[in-house]
Amino acid sequence: MASLLVDVSPLREDRTFRNLFVARTILLFGVGIVAVTVPLEVYGRTGSTPVVGMVTAIESVAFVVGYLGGGVLADRVDRWLLVRVTWLISGTTFAGLAVNAAWIGSTPLTAALVAANGLSGATCITAMLAVTPSIVDRAKLHAVGALNTVSLRLGAVVAPAVGGIVFAVASAAWNYTAGALAAAVTWVLLMVAPPPGRGRTAAAASTGPDDGGPDDDQPDAAGGGDGVLQEPVESPLAALRSGARFAVREPVVFGVMVAGLVGMVGGGSFVLVPAFVEARFGGSSTVVGLMYSALAAGVVLGSLGSGWVRRNPRPGRLLLALMVACYACYALAGAAPTVALVLAALVAAGATNAIEEVLRYTLLQLRTPDALLGRVNSLFAAQAMTGAAIGAVVAGFVGGVVGDGDALWVYNTVTGLVAAATGLLLGPLRRVTRASIEEER
């Protein structure tokens, strides 16, 4: 029974990873608090929905730029130092938002601080992902992926709820002040934790698999003692192109990227929930909340029960099968006649999605050479945001065509068929075995 549960030994055995995990969880909570507090604060101050939309768009663009730019930085400088510096900047923006909310009340300043928070936060998250394989035994990356998924989902679900409650009973300044204080505590944790003993910078000694490693176009990466790559150094755009070229040419990484994009389109289902509940269950806000909570609960349960994943001999095939199964669960939720069955299907969807995320994370880390971990992780993060945005647009269109009551099951049936066809086309991902990955490692 214990072998079915997520392995928490990385948290227990390694102080550096433990402190990094706590820092990442707090950072994700901070991101969730900002996501709900900024729109409420700006609307309360201006009463303008277009202004709220503009500030939110600035935040989204900052995150995308931060992910992509952070990937380049994480492959050029000391990753541990990058984590500490960007986390300090992120914490400073929380303090600035608190001061602005309490005493200044400037919307342009809010937008500027939100942009700085997005840039630093996304860069920090990317650097954390890139430095992790140098801290934890690669044989335990499945466990790290599961733990990361739990913290990500809790940050995405719990933090906005807590932030909304605090805003309602106190003010935006209280939320931001809490974020600043948490950042200060985390900063201490990061400073006292010993840095990774190996792989602190992108190292040329790490090479990719023979069937898809970096080619002659790749820059020569040599991690010097100062944490910066030796000459010649590519421009940021050229470095991103090198990362993208690797992702396209390494068959398994390319498969994970494509499967990730198709899988993230499922996020469009969230757009359909309010109208679905209105059409099928009388518009009960309680049911809407229960549906979101059921999905989040499924993700947490799936992550905590993912210990068996590491023993699966065909991780790529399992990933593709779960992607189709997840859409099938969403479709069942859309067709279910009772609230109880809807919630059960969403718990199952969340659980399968969690295991997908564990597999995607693990395969990316294991198949990517150290010198490219920053860029590949950043490209995947940016792609995930793009996939979710595409899914929202397509789901909204489907809702307008087929009607609110049927949109959820129709949308997910179609996307499930697309996922199945995608799996048939991704032969290298389907054929990758655990044994081959362990041999390469």
C-alpha positions in Angstrom: 0.0 0.0 0.0 2.8 2.4 0.9 4.3 1.9 -2.6 1.2 3.4 -4.1 1.7 6.7 -2.2 3.9 9.6 -3.3 7.5 9.2 -2.1 8.2 12.1 0.3 11.8 11.1 1.0 13.2 14.0 -1.0 11.6 16.4 1.5 12.8 14.3 4.5 16.4 13.6 3.3 17.5 16.8 1.6 17.5 20.2 3.4 18.1 22.2 0.2 15.3 20.6 -1.6 13.0 20.9 1.4 13.7 24.6 1.7 13.3 25.1 -2.1 10.0 23.2 -2.0 8.7 25.4 0.8 9.9 28.5 -1.1 8.2 27.4 -4.3 4.9 26.6 -2.5 4.9 30.1 -0.8 5.7 31.7 -4.2 2.8 29.9 -5.8 0.5 31.0 -3.0 1.7 34.5 -3.5 0.9 34.3 -7.2 -2.6 33.1 -6.4 -3.1 35.9 -3.9 -2.0 38.5 -6.4 -4.2 37.0 -9.1 -7.4 37.5 -7.0 -6.4 40.7 -5.1 -5.2 42.9 -8.0 -8.5 42.8 -10.0 -10.5 43.4 -6.8 -8.3 46.3 -5.8 -8.2 47.9 -9.2 -11.9 47.6 -9.7 -12.6 49.0 -6.3 -10.4 51.9 -7.0 -11.4 52.7 -10.6 -14.8 51.0 -11.1 -13.6 50.3 -14.6 -13.6 46.8 -16.1 -11.4 47.8 -19.1 -8.8 49.0 -16.6 -9.0 45.7 -14.7 -8.6 43.9 -18.0 -5.5 46.0 -19.0 -3.8 45.4 -15.6 -4.5 41.6 -15.8 -3.2 41.5 -19.4 0.0 43.2 -18.3 0.4 40.6 -15.6 -0.1 37.7 -18.1 2.4 39.2 -20.5 4.9 39.6 -17.7 4.6 36.0 -16.8 5.1 34.8 -20.3 8.2 37.0 -20.8 9.5 36.0 -17.3 9.1 32.3 -18.2 11.0 32.6 -21.5 13.6 35.1 -20.3 14.0 33.1 -17.1 14.8 30.0 -19.1 17.6 31.7 -20.9 19.0 33.1 -17.6 18.7 29.8 -15.9 21.0 28.2 -18.6 23.6 31.0 -18.3 24.1 31.9 -14.7 24.2 30.2 -11.3 20.7 28.9 -10.9 20.8 28.9 -7.1 21.8 32.5 -7.1 19.1 33.3 -9.7 16.5 31.7 -7.4 17.6 33.8 -4.5 17.8 37.1 -6.4 14.5 36.8 -8.2 12.7 35.7 -5.0 14.1 38.8 -3.2 12.7 41.0 -6.1 9.3 39.2 -5.9 9.1 39.7 -2.2 10.0 43.4 -2.6 7.1 43.8 -5.1 4.7 42.4 -2.5 5.9 45.1 -0.1 5.5 47.7 -2.8 2.0 46.6 -3.5 1.1 46.7 0.2 2.5 50.3 0.5 0.6 51.4 -2.6 -2.6 49.8 -1.5 -2.5 51.3 2.0 -1.2 54.9 1.3 -0.6 55.8 -2.4 -3.5 54.3 -4.3 -1.9 54.6 -7.8 -3.2 52.2 -10.5 -0.2 52.8 -12.8 2.0 51.9 -9.9 0.0 48.8 -9.3 0.4 47.8 -12.9 4.2 48.4 -12.7 4.6 46.3 -9.5 2.4 43.5 -10.9 4.6 43.4 -14.0 7.7 43.3 -11.9 6.1 40.6 -9.7 5.2 38.5 -12.8 8.7 38.8 -14.4 10.5 37.9 -11.2 8.1 35.2 -10.1 8.1 33.4 -13.4 11.9 33.6 -13.6 12.2 32.3 -10.1 9.8 29.4 -10.9 11.8 28.5 -14.0 15.1 28.6 -12.1 13.6 26.4 -9.4 12.6 23.8 -11.9 16.0 23.9 -13.6 18.0 23.6 -10.4 16.0 20.7 -8.9 17.6 17.8 -10.9 20.9 18.9 -9.4 19.6 18.6 -5.9 17.5 15.4 -6.0 18.5 12.0 -7.2 17.0 11.7 -10.7 15.5 8.4 -9.7 13.2 10.3 -7.5 12.0 12.9 -10.0 8.6 11.2 -10.2 8.2 12.0 -6.5 9.4 15.6 -7.1 6.9 16.0 -9.9 4.0 14.7 -7.7 5.0 17.0 -4.8 5.3 20.0 -7.2 1.8 19.2 -8.6 0.3 19.3 -5.1 1.9 22.6 -4.3 0.9 24.1 -7.7 -2.7 23.0 -7.3 -3.0 24.1 -3.7 -1.6 27.4 -4.7 -4.0 27.8 -7.6 -7.1 26.8 -5.6 -6.5 27.6 -1.9 -4.6 30.9 -2.3 -7.3 32.7 -4.4 -10.0 31.6 -1.9 -8.0 32.8 1.1 -7.1 36.0 -0.7 -10.7 36.7 -1.5 -11.8 36.1 2.1 -9.1 38.4 3.5 -9.9 41.1 1.0 -13.6 40.9 1.9 -13.0 41.2 5.7 -9.9 43.5 5.6 -8.2 45.0 2.5 -5.8 44.4 -0.3 -3.0 45.8 1.8 -3.4 42.9 4.2 -3.0 40.3 1.4 0.1 42.0 0.1 1.6 42.4 3.5 1.1 38.7 4.2 2.9 38.0 0.9 5.8 40.2 1.9 6.2 38.6 5.3 6.0 35.1 3.8 8.7 36.2 1.3 10.9 37.4 4.1 10.7 34.1 5.9 11.3 32.2 2.7 14.3 34.4 1.9 15.9 33.3 5.1 15.2 29.6 4.3 16.9 30.1 0.9 19.9 31.8 2.4 20.6 29.3 5.1 20.1 26.2 2.8 23.3 24.9 1.4 23.5 25.3 -2.3 23.4 22.3 -4.6 26.7 20.4 -4.6 26.6 19.8 -8.4 25.0 21.2 -11.5 24.6 24.7 -10.0 25.1 26.2 -13.5 24.4 24.9 -17.0 27.2 22.4 -17.6 28.5 21.1 -20.9 29.3 17.8 -19.3 25.6 17.0 -19.4 24.6 15.6 -22.8 21.3 14.6 -24.2 20.2 11.2 -25.6 22.0 10.2 -28.8 18.7 10.3 -30.8 18.0 13.9 -30.0 20.7 15.8 -28.2 21.8 19.3 -29.1 23.5 19.5 -32.4 26.5 21.5 -33.7 24.4 24.6 -33.6 24.3 24.5 -29.9 26.5 26.9 -28.0 29.5 25.5 -26.2 28.3 25.5 -22.5 31.0 25.5 -20.0 30.0 26.3 -16.5 32.7 28.5 -15.1 33.4 29.1 -11.5 31.5 32.4 -11.7 28.4 30.7 -12.8 28.4 32.2 -16.3 28.8 30.4 -19.6 32.1 30.8 -21.4 32.2 32.6 -24.8 30.7 32.5 -27.3 27.4 33.5 -25.8 24.2 33.5 -27.8 21.8 36.4 -27.8 18.6 35.7 -25.7 16.5 35.1 -28.8 19.2 32.8 -30.3 19.3 30.9 -27.0 15.6 30.4 -27.0 15.8 29.2 -30.6 18.4 26.7 -29.5 16.1 25.4 -26.8 13.2 25.2 -29.2 15.4 23.4 -31.7 16.3 20.8 -29.2 12.7 20.4 -28.1 11.6 19.8 -31.7 14.5 17.4 -32.6 14.5 15.3 -29.4 11.6 12.9 -30.2 10.4 12.2 -26.6 10.7 15.8 -25.5 8.8 16.9 -28.7 6.1 14.3 -27.9 5.8 15.6 -24.3 5.5 19.1 -25.6 2.8 18.2 -28.1 0.9 16.1 -25.6 1.1 18.9 -23.1 -0.4 21.4 -25.5 -3.3 19.0 -26.3 -3.7 18.2 -22.7 -3.7 21.8 -21.5 -6.5 22.7 -24.0 -8.7 20.8 -21.5 -8.5 23.8 -19.3 -11.2 25.3 -21.5 -13.7 23.2 -19.6 -13.5 25.7 -16.7 -15.0 28.4 -18.9 -18.1 26.1 -19.5 -18.8 25.3 -15.8 -21.0 28.4 -14.8 -23.2 28.1 -17.9 -23.4 24.3 -17.6 -24.6 24.6 -14.0 -27.1 27.3 -15.0 -28.6 25.1 -17.7 -28.6 21.8 -15.8 -28.8 22.5 -12.1 -30.5 25.9 -11.8 -27.4 28.1 -11.6 -26.5 27.1 -8.0 -23.3 28.9 -7.0 -22.7 26.1 -4.5 -22.6 23.5 -7.3 -20.1 25.6 -9.2 -17.9 25.8 -6.2 -18.2 22.1 -5.6 -17.2 21.3 -9.2 -14.0 23.3 -9.0 -13.3 21.8 -5.6 -13.9 18.3 -6.8 -11.4 18.8 -9.6 -8.8 20.2 -7.2 -9.4 17.4 -4.7 -8.9 14.9 -7.6 -5.6 16.5 -8.5 -4.3 16.3 -4.9 -5.4 12.7 -4.5 -3.9 11.7 -7.8 -0.6 13.3 -6.9 -0.5 11.8 -3.4 -1.3 8.3 -4.9 1.2 8.5 -7.7 3.9 6.4 -6.2 3.2 3.5 -8.6 4.0 5.6 -11.6 7.8 5.2 -11.3 7.5 1.4 -11.8 5.5 1.7 -15.1 7.5 0.2 -17.9 6.0 2.5 -20.6 5.7 6.0 -19.2 5.0 7.6 -22.6 2.2 5.3 -23.4 0.7 5.8 -19.9 0.9 9.6 -20.4 -1.0 9.4 -23.7 -3.6 7.0 -22.3 -4.2 9.2 -19.3 -4.7 12.2 -21.5 -7.5 10.5 -23.4 -8.9 9.2 -20.1 -9.0 12.7 -18.6 -11.1 14.0 -21.5 -13.4 11.0 -21.1 -13.9 11.9 -17.4 -14.7 15.5 -18.3 -17.2 14.3 -21.0 -18.8 12.0 -18.4 -19.2 14.9 -16.0 -20.9 16.9 -18.8 -23.3 14.0 -19.5 -24.0 13.0 -15.9 -27.6 13.4 -14.7 -26.9 14.2 -11.1 -24.6 16.5 -9.2 -23.0 13.5 -7.3 -22.1 11.8 -10.6 -20.7 15.1 -12.0 -18.5 15.5 -8.9 -17.3 11.9 -9.0 -16.3 12.3 -12.7 -14.4 15.5 -11.9 -12.5 13.9 -9.1 -11.5 11.2 -11.5 -10.5 13.8 -14.1 -8.4 15.6 -11.6 -6.6 12.5 -10.5 -5.7 11.4 -14.1 -4.6 14.9 -14.9 -2.3 14.9 -11.8 -0.5 11.8 -13.0 -0.2 13.3 -16.4 1.6 16.2 -14.9 3.9 14.0 -13.0 4.8 12.0 -16.1 5.3 15.2 -18.2 7.6 16.7 -15.6 9.7 13.6 -15.1 10.1 12.9 -18.8 11.2 16.4 -19.6 13.8 16.5 -16.8 15.2 13.1 -17.6 15.4 13.6 -21.4 16.8 17.2 -21.3 20.5 17.8 -20.8 21.4 20.1 -17.9 22.6 22.9 -20.2 19.1 23.2 -21.6 16.9 22.6 -18.6 16.1 26.2 -18.0 14.9 26.9 -21.6 13.0 23.7 -22.0 11.1 24.1 -18.8 10.4 27.7 -19.7 9.1 26.8 -23.1 6.8 24.2 -21.6 5.5 26.7 -19.0 4.8 29.3 -21.7 3.2 26.6 -23.9 0.9 25.5 -21.0 -0.4 29.1 -20.6 -1.0 29.2 -24.4 -2.8 25.9 -24.4 -5.1 27.0 -21.6 -5.9 30.3 -23.5 -6.6 28.4 -26.7 -8.9 26.0 -24.8 -10.8 28.8 -23.3 -11.5 30.4 -26.7 -12.5 27.1 -28.4 -14.7 26.0 -25.4 -16.5 29.4 -25.5 -17.1 28.9 -29.2 -18.4 25.4 -28.7 -20.7 26.6 -26.0 -22.2 29.2 -28.3 -22.8 26.6 -31.0 -24.2 23.6 -29.2 -25.8 25.2 -26.1 -24.8 25.5 -22.5 -26.3 22.2 -21.3 -24.3 20.1 -23.8 -21.1 22.1 -24.4 -19.1 20.3 -21.6 -19.5 16.8 -22.9 -19.4 17.8 -26.6 -16.2 19.8 -26.2 -14.4 17.1 -24.2 -15.6 14.3 -26.5 -14.1 16.1 -29.5 -10.9 17.0 -27.7 -10.6 13.4 -26.4 -10.7 12.2 -30.0 -8.0 14.7 -30.9 -6.0 13.5 -28.0 -6.3 9.9 -29.2 -5.3 10.8 -32.7 -2.3 12.7 -31.3 -1.2 9.7 -29.4 -1.2 7.6 -32.5 1.1 10.1 -34.2 3.6 10.4 -31.4 5.3 7.0 -31.9 8.6 7.8 -30.1 6.8 8.9 -27.0 4.6 5.9 -27.1 7.5 3.6 -27.4 9.9 5.1 -24.8 10.5 2.7 -21.9 11.6 3.2 -18.3 14.6 0.9 -19.0 15.9 3.1 -21.8 15.6 6.2 -19.7 17.4 4.6 -16.8 20.2 3.5 -19.2 20.6 7.0 -20.5 20.7 8.4 -17.0 
